[in-house]
Amino acid sequence: MRVLVLGSTGNFGSSVVQALLAHNHKVVVLVRSVRKLNDVFPDTIVSKLTVITGDATDSSAVSNALVQNSCDAFVNTAGLAAIFPGQAPKLQGIVDAVAVAAVDASKKLGRPLRCYFMGGMTALDLPGSPGTTLRSYFPLFPEHGLTFARLRTLPPENVQWSLLCPSVMAHAQTKIELLEAPRKNSLAASADIPPMWQNSMFHSIPFFGPLASVFGNALKYNVTLEDAAEFLVSDIVSSDSKFVGHRVGLVETSNVKNE
């Protein structure tokens, strides 16, 4: 499969590139700075990439990268979301430009494009309360809700999207290198809600019970960037993914299975 990665020099984007190459996929990157690309990746990785100079806010550049390289899928990890309510949206210019580009490229290619966008855990629903997001109790990263709303407007015959909604992610190792084989991980995933959620004993108390459940679960959902990237790559190439058109929650099973 040929996959375009946007935001490839960032923390998560670089892990996605690494995982795609480990699975022997063809990787196209759209970057603003080739110098930064060379600073982030060793020559063993850069030599395997198709590198295009451009900006993720330029829908024409993104569409051209998809069409000219006959991409089957793309991953958008570009940009940073606003953290606090009331802050001006930082991410939506990129999300909208990429969404427009995806529809345009799909029509030109004559087939749908599979893709992943980045969200966050607060965009997931509280288990047992469809339509009530975790942000109702933990009001950070409101912009992920805007991304979800934008993706829901995309025609499914053109864009087969998923919105990855992890909690905090950190590198398991600092060195980025070409892998000989894909990594193994023990992540569990679920559509639209956090997987393996455990309600607090006070959960039935209006508002304060769910609030206790949210804060009691919060730290259990931290995952590594490498594990999340491995999950994403395995799913985006799957012909029967159950996460198309859904938000995707992740958890490291060892964090919750013994509780």
SEMARNU-237795 format. One record per residue: residue number from 1; x, y, z of N, C-alpha, C in turn. Coordinates in Angstrom, 3 decimals. Atoms other than C-alpha are relative to their C-alpha. Example, Ala and Ser with C-alpha at 12.3 -4.5 7.8 and 13.67 -1.06 7.14 Angstrom:
2
   nr        nX        nY        nZ       caX       caY       caZ        cX        cY        cZ
    1     0.890    -1.190     0.000    12.300    -4.500     7.800     0.900     1.200     0.000
    2    -0.820    -1.190    -0.060    13.670    -1.060     7.140    -0.770     1.090     0.730
***
This chain:
259
   nr        nX        nY        nZ       caX       caY       caZ        cX        cY        cZ
    1     0.841    -1.192     0.000     0.000     0.000     0.000     0.878     1.245     0.000
    2    -0.720    -1.268     0.049     1.123     3.562    -0.716    -0.754     1.001     0.885
    3     0.641    -0.824    -1.024     0.437     5.939     2.166     0.694     1.355     0.101
    4    -0.510    -1.352    -0.226     0.842     9.715     2.460    -0.079     0.310     1.486
    5    -0.021    -0.408    -1.401     1.874    10.953     5.913     0.197     1.508     0.071
    6    -0.095    -1.435    -0.254     1.249    14.568     6.904     0.414     0.186     1.457
    7    -0.529    -0.142    -1.351     3.145    15.794     9.944     1.036    -1.053     0.323
    8    -0.920     1.136    -0.158     5.823    13.157     9.413     1.199     0.294     0.897
    9    -1.164    -0.314    -0.834     8.513    15.030    11.362    -0.375     0.208     1.464
   10     0.435    -0.138    -1.384     6.417    15.292    14.534     0.168    -1.294     0.782
   11    -0.187     1.168    -0.870     6.460    12.886    17.460    -0.776    -1.214    -0.488
   12     0.796     1.148     0.425     3.601    10.717    16.277     0.200    -0.306    -1.473
   13    -0.198     0.231     1.424     4.083    11.205    12.563     1.254    -0.800    -0.300
   14    -1.250     0.742     0.223     7.657     9.949    12.759    -0.158    -1.466     0.395
   15     0.255     1.389    -0.398     6.459     6.827    14.586    -0.853    -0.715    -1.036
   16     0.827     0.587     1.057     3.840     6.251    11.883     0.857    -0.355    -1.215
   17    -0.906     0.289     1.115     6.499     6.504     9.166     0.818    -1.258     0.298
   18    -0.809     1.149    -0.408     8.661     4.032    11.047    -0.806    -1.297    -0.076
   19     0.837     1.198     0.008     5.773     1.572    11.441    -0.410    -0.396    -1.415
   20     0.358     0.324     1.384     4.691     1.838     7.804     1.141    -0.693    -0.731
   21    -1.152     0.619     0.647     8.199     1.024     6.598     0.261    -1.403     0.554
   22    -0.190     1.328    -0.594     8.403    -1.896     9.026    -0.963    -1.019    -0.612
   23     0.980     0.869     0.661     5.309    -3.287     7.277     0.204    -0.038    -1.518
   24    -0.365     0.017     1.420     6.978    -2.743     3.875    -0.988     0.747    -0.900
   25     0.855    -0.840     0.818     4.530    -0.094     2.684     0.819     1.132    -0.627
   26    -0.624    -1.152     0.643     5.474     2.734     0.331    -0.472     1.263     0.713
   27     0.340    -1.173    -0.803     5.582     6.044     2.211     0.330     1.281    -0.766
   28    -0.151    -1.336     0.585     5.063     9.518     0.764    -0.150     1.001     1.135
   29     0.107    -1.025    -1.040     5.682    12.539     3.003    -0.071     1.371    -0.650
   30     0.110    -1.396     0.413     4.621    16.144     2.468     0.558     0.839     1.138
   31    -0.686    -0.725    -1.074     6.975    18.392     4.439     0.265     1.445    -0.413
   32    -0.368    -1.393     0.263     7.629    22.104     4.747     1.510     0.164    -0.075
   33    -1.450    -0.146    -0.084    11.314    21.552     5.489     0.685    -1.349    -0.186
   34    -0.779     1.225     0.227    13.494    18.851     3.977     1.133    -0.093     1.011
   35    -1.071    -0.007    -1.005    16.226    19.907     6.398    -0.490    -0.629     1.305
   36     0.530     0.585    -1.233    14.005    19.055     9.361    -0.220    -1.496    -0.165
   37     0.176     1.428     0.268    13.147    15.718     7.762     1.313    -0.742     0.189
   38    -1.313     0.634    -0.130    16.846    14.895     7.552     0.525     0.039     1.431
   39    -0.392    -0.053    -1.407    17.320    15.971    11.167    -0.720    -1.056     0.830
   40     0.824     0.931    -0.784    14.522    13.684    12.406     0.338    -1.453    -0.321
   41    -0.170     1.390     0.419    15.217    10.538    10.381     1.430    -0.279    -0.447
   42    -1.301     0.398     0.550    18.420     8.642     9.625    -0.109    -0.224    -1.507
   43    -0.018     0.180     1.454    19.463     8.211     6.008    -0.670    -1.306    -0.420
   44     0.594     1.295     0.344    18.273     4.592     6.091    -1.518     0.102    -0.163
   45     1.440    -0.222     0.151    14.690     5.871     6.458    -0.271     0.999    -1.117
   46     0.237    -1.034     1.020    14.903     9.023     4.306     0.140    -0.573    -1.405
   47    -0.230     0.573     1.329    16.212     6.984     1.378    -1.184    -0.819    -0.502
   48     1.159     0.807     0.379    12.987     4.947     1.403    -1.268     0.833    -0.191
   49     1.169    -0.867     0.070    10.634     7.952     1.377    -0.094     0.721    -1.346
   50     0.253    -0.939     1.087     9.063     9.841    -1.501    -0.301     1.336     0.663
   51     0.077    -1.268    -0.725     9.536    13.422    -0.320    -0.537     1.092    -0.922
   52     0.606    -1.113     0.730     7.341    16.297    -1.492    -0.001     1.218     0.914
   53     0.005    -1.237    -0.783     7.732    19.881    -0.319    -1.355     0.687    -0.142
   54     1.302    -0.649     0.026     4.470    21.543     0.653    -0.530     0.169     1.404
   55     0.604    -0.316    -1.288     2.129    22.579     3.447    -1.351    -0.691     0.113
   56     1.254     0.725    -0.203    -0.756    20.613     4.940    -1.217     0.912    -0.019
   57     1.128    -0.927     0.092    -2.899    23.768     4.941    -0.360     0.328    -1.446
   58     0.223    -0.246     1.426    -2.700    23.836     1.130    -0.705    -1.225    -0.590
   59     0.757     1.162     0.456    -5.469    21.547    -0.102     0.447    -0.473    -1.379
   60    -0.481     0.399     1.329    -4.115    21.596    -3.671     1.272    -0.823     0.100
   61    -1.250     0.737    -0.176    -0.688    20.445    -2.498    -0.267    -1.400     0.538
   62     0.325     1.319    -0.574    -2.206    17.623    -0.444    -0.664    -0.879    -1.046
   63     0.684     0.777     1.036    -4.513    16.530    -3.260     0.985    -0.472    -1.064
   64    -0.994     0.378     1.012    -1.648    16.568    -5.775     0.915    -1.110     0.503
   65    -0.862     1.040    -0.561     0.522    14.494    -3.441    -0.707    -1.355    -0.012
   66     0.774     1.243     0.008    -2.238    11.894    -3.157    -0.176    -0.546    -1.408
   67     0.308     0.437     1.362    -3.074    11.789    -6.860     1.258    -0.376    -0.766
   68    -1.204     0.233     0.788     0.391    12.043    -8.371     0.774    -1.232     0.456
   69    -0.671     1.200    -0.502     1.639     9.219    -6.153    -0.943    -1.191     0.122
   70     1.000     1.062    -0.004    -1.542     7.155    -6.538    -0.122    -0.658     1.380
   71     0.055     0.498    -1.384    -1.880     6.845    -2.779    -1.305    -0.747     0.263
   72     1.175     0.773    -0.419    -4.272     4.319    -1.259    -0.586     0.525     1.306
   73     0.419    -0.448    -1.327    -4.433     5.979     2.151     0.868     1.172     0.418
   74    -0.843    -1.037    -0.586    -3.150     8.859     4.223    -0.240     0.087     1.489
   75     0.082    -0.219    -1.453    -2.480     9.719     7.858     0.308     1.463     0.248
   76    -0.228    -1.412    -0.312    -2.867    13.287     9.071     0.356     0.160     1.480
   77    -0.448    -0.265    -1.369    -0.794    13.959    12.188     0.485     1.437     0.139
   78    -0.522    -1.368     0.010    -0.036    17.593    11.309    -0.787     0.900     0.945
   79     0.643    -1.017    -0.806    -0.763    20.431    13.702    -0.188    -0.386     1.454
   80     0.262     0.190    -1.425    -1.521    20.849    17.387    -1.356     0.598     0.342
   81     1.328    -0.472    -0.375    -4.990    21.187    18.884     0.081     0.991     1.152
   82     0.130    -0.896    -1.145    -5.980    24.019    21.210    -0.347    -0.815     1.239
   83     0.179     0.784    -1.224    -5.894    22.752    24.785    -1.218     0.441     0.796
   84     0.997    -0.500    -0.931    -8.300    25.001    26.667    -1.219     0.579    -0.721
   85     1.179    -0.639     0.571   -11.889    26.110    25.986     0.225     1.506    -0.140
   86    -0.154    -1.428     0.218   -12.004    29.603    24.560     1.206     0.379    -0.824
   87    -1.145    -0.271     0.849    -8.683    29.333    22.764    -0.413    -0.076    -1.473
   88     0.272     0.051     1.431    -8.746    30.030    19.047     0.429    -1.356    -0.563
   89    -0.374     1.290     0.599    -8.775    26.774    17.050     1.318     0.096    -0.765
   90    -1.295     0.016     0.664    -5.277    25.903    15.866     0.065    -1.052    -1.121
   91    -0.129     1.189     0.838    -5.938    22.659    14.037    -0.953    -0.013    -1.188
   92     1.078     0.181     0.970    -9.075    23.217    11.980     0.358     0.458    -1.410
   93    -0.442    -0.375     1.347    -7.353    24.995     9.094     0.630    -1.167    -0.728
   94    -0.619     1.185     0.590    -5.311    21.853     8.509    -1.048    -1.066    -0.272
   95     1.021     1.042     0.153    -8.238    19.480     9.071    -0.885     0.283    -1.209
   96     0.889    -0.335     1.110   -10.443    21.343     6.626     0.715    -0.110    -1.338
   97    -0.755     0.073     1.252    -7.730    21.641     3.967     0.225    -1.451    -0.420
   98    -0.252     1.411     0.309    -6.920    17.934     4.197    -1.295    -0.708    -0.383
   99     1.298     0.600     0.332   -10.606    16.973     4.152    -0.406     0.342    -1.433
  100     0.310    -0.427     1.371   -11.178    19.011     0.978     0.889    -0.729    -0.997
  101    -0.953     0.672     0.890    -8.050    17.507    -0.580    -0.347    -1.469    -0.178
  102     0.305     1.431     0.068    -9.126    13.954     0.255    -1.171    -0.278    -0.931
  103     1.155     0.188     0.878   -12.489    14.299    -1.452     0.404     0.252    -1.458
  104    -0.446    -0.332     1.354   -10.896    15.943    -4.483     0.876    -1.110    -0.582
  105    -0.907     1.049     0.486    -8.170    13.308    -4.767    -0.750    -1.301    -0.270
  106     0.784     1.226     0.197   -10.652    10.459    -4.368    -0.748     0.030    -1.328
  107     0.738    -0.123     1.263   -12.727    11.757    -7.266     0.933    -0.131    -1.197
  108    -0.959     0.082     1.105    -9.642    12.113    -9.455     0.556    -1.412    -0.160
  109    -0.527     1.363     0.048    -8.378     8.642    -8.538    -1.087    -1.018    -0.343
  110     1.105     0.901     0.303   -11.829     7.101    -8.963    -0.201    -1.092     1.026
  111     0.155     0.992    -1.072   -11.751     5.271    -5.632     0.082     0.707     1.352
  112    -0.059    -0.623    -1.323   -12.176     5.977    -1.922     1.403    -0.072     0.587
  113    -1.274    -0.019    -0.710    -9.219     6.855     0.273    -0.236    -0.364     1.460
  114     0.035     0.349    -1.429    -8.677     5.246     3.668     0.901     0.971     0.736
  115    -0.830    -0.976    -0.695    -7.348     7.638     6.286    -0.235    -0.009     1.503
  116     0.084    -0.249    -1.438    -6.689     8.413     9.927     0.310     1.469     0.252
  117    -0.272    -1.321    -0.548    -6.932    11.822    11.568     0.274    -0.165     1.483
  118    -0.332     0.046    -1.421    -5.725    12.639    15.061    -1.021     0.753     0.832
  119     0.849    -0.616    -1.001    -8.063    13.352    17.951     0.617    -0.194     1.374
  120    -0.473     0.227    -1.359    -7.808    12.802    21.679    -1.084    -0.667     0.815
  121     0.912     0.814    -0.795    -9.445    10.817    24.445    -1.270     0.740     0.400
  122     1.196    -0.743    -0.421   -11.825    13.624    25.446    -1.072     0.041    -1.079
  123     1.001     0.053     1.070   -13.567    13.216    22.070    -0.817    -1.284     0.031
  124     0.728     1.261    -0.110   -14.709     9.704    23.038    -1.232     0.164     0.878
  125     1.194    -0.015    -0.833   -18.128     9.015    24.539     0.268    -0.681     1.335
  126    -0.016     0.681    -1.287   -18.536     8.117    28.187    -0.725    -1.326    -0.163
  127     0.671     1.295     0.157   -19.303     4.365    28.199    -1.356    -0.025     0.703
  128     1.348     0.043    -0.533   -23.016     3.836    28.712    -0.795     1.268    -0.214
  129     0.680    -1.289     0.231   -23.841     7.430    27.708     0.305     0.507    -1.405
  130    -0.277    -0.414     1.381   -23.836     7.706    23.899    -0.321     1.475    -0.212
  131     0.193    -1.409     0.271   -23.437    11.295    22.764     0.523     0.927     1.074
  132    -0.612    -0.789    -1.077   -21.937    12.460    26.058     1.489    -0.295     0.013
  133    -1.432     0.249     0.099   -18.215    12.879    25.555     0.690     0.186     1.349
  134    -0.796    -0.165    -1.214   -15.539    12.685    28.212     0.323     1.467     0.251
  135    -0.266    -1.429    -0.165   -14.969    16.386    27.581    -1.055     0.685     0.865
  136     1.029    -0.556    -0.880   -18.224    17.009    29.466     0.471     0.020     1.451
  137    -0.498     0.108    -1.366   -16.299    16.039    32.600     1.458     0.432     0.118
  138    -1.418    -0.356     0.022   -12.738    16.860    31.570     0.199     0.945    -1.182
  139     0.171    -0.925     1.130   -13.006    20.012    29.438     1.294     0.513    -0.634
  140    -1.224    -0.377     0.701    -9.679    19.971    27.616    -0.073    -0.485    -1.444
  141    -0.092     0.337     1.420    -8.878    19.778    23.903    -1.370    -0.008    -0.689
  142     1.314    -0.051     0.650   -12.311    20.919    22.696     0.064    -0.119    -1.519
  143    -0.120    -0.001     1.458   -10.965    21.116    19.155    -0.160    -1.390    -0.613
  144     0.164     1.346     0.543   -11.019    17.340    18.778    -1.463    -0.269    -0.351
  145     1.413     0.126     0.340   -14.800    17.557    18.821    -0.326     0.650    -1.329
  146     0.186    -0.665     1.291   -14.636    19.974    15.884     0.524    -0.875    -1.136
  147    -0.534     0.902     1.017   -12.449    17.535    13.970    -0.976    -1.137    -0.274
  148     0.977     1.087     0.152   -14.947    14.726    14.602    -1.218     0.474    -0.798
  149     1.155    -0.535     0.724   -17.807    16.925    13.409     0.316     0.202    -1.475
  150    -0.389    -0.213     1.402   -15.906    17.824    10.220     0.096    -1.313    -0.746
  151    -0.139     1.292     0.674   -15.103    14.208     9.428    -1.356    -0.624    -0.319
  152     1.324     0.584     0.214   -18.751    13.243     9.740    -0.705     0.601    -1.213
  153     0.598    -0.606     1.197   -19.562    15.573     6.831     0.567    -0.580    -1.284
  154    -0.666     0.488     1.213   -17.279    13.699     4.419    -0.781    -1.153    -0.621
  155     0.737     1.084     0.670   -18.940    11.460     1.815     0.756    -1.325     0.106
  156    -0.693     1.281    -0.208   -18.138     7.809     2.653     0.464    -0.664    -1.287
  157    -0.453     0.580     1.267   -17.828     6.938    -1.024     1.343     0.575    -0.426
  158    -1.292    -0.613     0.309   -14.776     9.217    -1.102     1.030    -0.182     1.104
  159    -0.945    -0.005    -1.118   -13.228     9.150     2.367    -0.455    -0.976     1.077
  160     0.278     0.986    -1.042   -13.148     6.175     4.727     0.896     0.333     1.202
  161    -0.812    -0.577    -1.059   -11.948     7.931     7.856    -0.139    -0.730     1.332
  162     0.049     0.353    -1.425   -11.115     7.025    11.436     0.674     1.139     0.749
  163    -0.585    -1.042    -0.838   -10.274     9.432    14.263     0.646    -0.674     1.206
  164    -0.717     0.634    -1.103    -7.581     8.099    16.596    -0.069     0.903     1.227
  165     0.250    -0.797    -1.203    -8.367     9.253    20.147     0.741    -0.567     1.210
  166    -0.760     0.503    -1.142    -5.540     8.276    22.510     0.014     1.010     1.141
  167    -0.300    -0.911    -1.107    -4.775     9.745    25.907     1.430     0.495    -0.207
  168    -1.379    -0.482     0.109    -1.223    10.888    26.641     0.862    -1.054    -0.697
  169    -0.933     0.896     0.680     1.388     9.386    24.314     1.426     0.484     0.221
  170    -1.408    -0.337    -0.185     5.129     9.272    24.908     0.846    -1.050    -0.710
  171    -0.898     0.940     0.659     8.095     7.656    23.166     0.448    -1.101     0.963
  172    -0.589     1.106    -0.762     9.148     4.238    24.397     1.519     0.049    -0.109
  173    -1.432    -0.185     0.184    12.590     5.026    23.003     0.220     1.261    -0.813
  174    -0.234    -1.304     0.621    14.164     8.216    21.746     0.602    -0.098    -1.388
  175    -0.679     0.144     1.284    16.070     6.881    18.756    -0.953    -0.532    -1.064
  176     0.803     0.448     1.128    14.241     6.596    15.442     0.914    -0.717    -0.982
  177    -0.835     0.786     0.900    15.661     3.865    13.270    -0.863    -0.897    -0.866
  178     0.712     0.908     0.887    14.644     1.581    10.445    -0.147    -1.349     0.694
  179     0.266     1.261    -0.679    12.999    -1.509    11.924     0.087    -1.160    -0.979
  180    -0.078     1.195     0.833    13.647    -4.979    10.603    -1.339    -0.709    -0.110
  181     1.314     0.647    -0.020    10.137    -6.125    11.511    -0.950     0.864     0.820
  182     0.958    -0.782    -0.788     6.933    -4.639    12.925     0.126    -0.280     1.496
  183    -0.003     0.158    -1.453     6.737    -4.075    16.658    -1.218    -0.822     0.429
  184     1.144     0.667    -0.617     4.495    -6.197    18.855    -0.524     0.895     1.114
  185     0.561    -0.765    -1.109     2.100    -4.578    21.294    -1.231    -0.712     0.523
  186     1.182     0.619    -0.606    -0.804    -5.474    23.557    -1.084     1.047     0.241
  187     1.051    -1.005    -0.106    -3.149    -2.577    22.886    -1.361    -0.618    -0.279
  188     1.392     0.292     0.324    -6.909    -2.998    23.000    -0.603     1.273    -0.570
  189     0.630    -1.151     0.636    -9.095    -0.727    20.868    -1.508    -0.195    -0.018
  190     1.454     0.071     0.120   -12.780     0.105    20.711    -0.505     1.215    -0.753
  191     0.592    -1.076     0.783   -15.051     2.269    18.586    -0.813     0.924     0.892
  192     0.766    -1.103    -0.580   -16.265     5.563    20.056     0.036     0.112     1.524
  193    -0.134    -0.062    -1.457   -15.602     4.726    23.728     1.375    -0.528     0.405
  194    -1.271     0.570    -0.464   -12.482     3.975    25.789    -0.159    -1.503     0.258
  195     0.103     1.441    -0.233   -11.824     0.211    25.802     0.308    -0.352     1.451
  196    -0.278     0.561    -1.331   -11.875    -1.778    29.038    -0.224     1.038     1.119
  197     0.342    -1.048    -0.965   -13.449     1.108    30.952    -0.525    -0.619     1.294
  198     0.445     0.499    -1.304   -14.074     0.588    34.678    -0.664     1.138     0.773
  199     0.718    -1.033    -0.745   -16.772     2.638    36.403     0.378    -0.017     1.476
  200    -0.229    -0.074    -1.442   -16.181     3.866    39.935    -1.236    -0.503     0.738
  201     1.121     0.481    -0.802   -18.375     2.578    42.740    -1.070     1.079     0.185
  202     0.937    -1.113    -0.160   -20.036     6.001    42.766    -0.627     0.421    -1.330
  203     0.353    -0.413     1.353   -20.841     6.031    39.047    -1.473     0.384    -0.152
  204     1.436    -0.244     0.150   -24.633     6.061    39.523    -0.439     1.352     0.560
  205     0.333    -1.316    -0.528   -24.535     9.403    41.355     0.040     1.015    -1.138
  206     0.017    -0.944     1.130   -25.594    12.115    38.869     1.201     0.935     0.002
  207    -1.154    -0.841     0.318   -22.648    14.040    37.401     1.253    -0.384     0.784
  208    -1.211     0.241    -0.785   -20.240    13.432    40.300     0.479    -1.445    -0.100
  209    -0.401     1.392     0.171   -20.297     9.664    39.824     0.783    -0.224    -1.275
  210    -0.787     0.098     1.228   -19.275     9.751    36.163     1.305     0.787     0.058
  211    -1.225    -0.779    -0.148   -16.773    12.473    37.047     1.064    -0.813     0.727
  212    -0.936     0.866    -0.731   -15.170    10.075    39.542     0.513    -1.119    -0.892
  213    -0.432     1.051     0.923   -15.090     7.376    36.867     1.022     0.526    -0.988
  214    -0.920    -0.597     0.978   -13.391     9.702    34.384     1.377     0.202     0.620
  215    -1.292    -0.272    -0.619   -10.670    10.778    36.793     0.656    -1.280     0.512
  216    -0.569     1.265    -0.449   -10.248     7.247    38.136     0.631    -0.804    -1.110
  217    -0.516     0.741     1.152    -9.578     5.923    34.639     1.104     0.728    -0.753
  218    -0.798    -0.847     0.889    -7.584     8.808    33.175     1.418    -0.511    -0.243
  219    -1.413     0.352     0.161    -4.016     7.669    33.811     0.213    -1.401    -0.555
  220    -0.136     1.361     0.506    -4.698     4.085    32.741     0.110    -0.049    -1.520
  221     0.100     0.019     1.454    -5.025     5.110    29.110     1.214     0.591    -0.710
  222    -1.233    -0.438     0.648    -1.519     6.415    28.481     0.591    -1.144    -0.820
  223    -0.605     1.010     0.872     0.120     4.566    25.579     1.275     0.574    -0.595
  224    -1.212    -0.501     0.653     3.415     4.788    23.759    -0.320     0.394    -1.443
  225     0.152    -0.429     1.382     3.710     6.551    20.427     0.214    -1.167    -0.961
  226    -0.327     1.121     0.882     5.232     3.433    18.897    -1.136    -1.022    -0.055
  227     1.105     0.957    -0.022     2.383     1.157    20.022    -1.215     0.549    -0.742
  228     1.139    -0.613     0.694    -0.269     3.599    18.809     0.218     0.005    -1.504
  229    -0.309     0.003     1.426     1.481     3.892    15.446    -0.141    -1.397    -0.586
  230     0.113     1.381     0.473     1.694     0.116    15.097    -1.472    -0.399    -0.151
  231     1.434     0.288     0.111    -2.033    -0.184    15.800    -0.578     0.678    -1.235
  232     0.556    -0.765     1.118    -2.880     2.544    13.289     0.375    -0.630    -1.330
  233    -0.461     0.554     1.270    -0.777     1.029    10.526    -0.663    -1.347    -0.271
  234     0.642     1.306     0.182    -2.196    -2.457    11.093    -1.459     0.158    -0.403
  235     1.423    -0.184     0.291    -5.735    -1.079    10.935    -0.236     0.689    -1.338
  236     0.272    -0.775     1.221    -5.416     1.356     8.039     0.157    -0.853    -1.251
  237    -0.188     0.871     1.164    -4.290    -1.423     5.690    -0.967    -1.176     0.004
  238     0.940     1.115    -0.091    -7.004    -3.825     6.845    -1.175     0.208    -0.953
  239     1.111    -0.096     0.947    -9.667    -4.563     4.267    -1.359    -0.061     0.683
  240     1.276     0.121    -0.709   -12.330    -5.119     6.930     0.053     0.682     1.369
  241    -0.098    -0.721    -1.264   -11.552    -2.540     9.605    -1.387     0.327     0.551
  242     1.273    -0.331    -0.654   -14.381    -2.096    12.105    -0.020     1.440     0.499
  243    -0.104    -1.360    -0.525   -13.226     1.446    12.835    -0.243     1.086    -1.048
  244     0.304    -1.006     1.019   -14.127     3.162     9.549    -1.242     0.780     0.430
  245     1.116    -0.842    -0.401   -16.362     6.118    10.374    -0.165     0.129     1.499
  246     0.100    -0.019    -1.464   -15.570     5.935    14.091     1.207     0.692     0.629
  247    -1.098    -0.372    -0.879   -13.479     7.461    16.821     0.586    -1.291     0.567
  248    -0.657     1.229    -0.441   -10.943     4.945    18.124     0.718     0.253     1.322
  249    -0.661    -0.078    -1.295    -9.977     4.548    21.780     1.022    -1.110     0.142
  250    -1.078     0.967    -0.203    -6.799     2.743    22.847     0.321    -0.147     1.482
  251    -0.508     0.209    -1.348    -5.522     1.193    26.049     1.038    -1.114    -0.033
  252    -0.963     1.083    -0.211    -2.507    -0.878    27.055    -0.648    -0.980     0.973
  253     0.793     0.931    -0.800    -4.173    -4.018    28.376     0.600    -0.291     1.367
  254    -0.641     0.275    -1.287    -1.622    -4.529    31.137    -0.324     1.063     1.049
  255     0.342    -1.064    -0.933    -2.765    -1.233    32.682    -1.305    -0.245     0.725
  256     1.334     0.147    -0.578    -6.256    -2.517    33.425    -0.407    -1.440     0.250
  257     0.536     1.367    -0.004    -6.551    -6.298    33.080     0.003    -0.647     1.386
  258    -0.082     0.643    -1.313    -5.601    -7.136    36.668    -0.787     0.730     1.078
  259     0.727    -0.781    -0.998    -7.891    -4.623    38.340    -1.441    -0.437     0.116
***
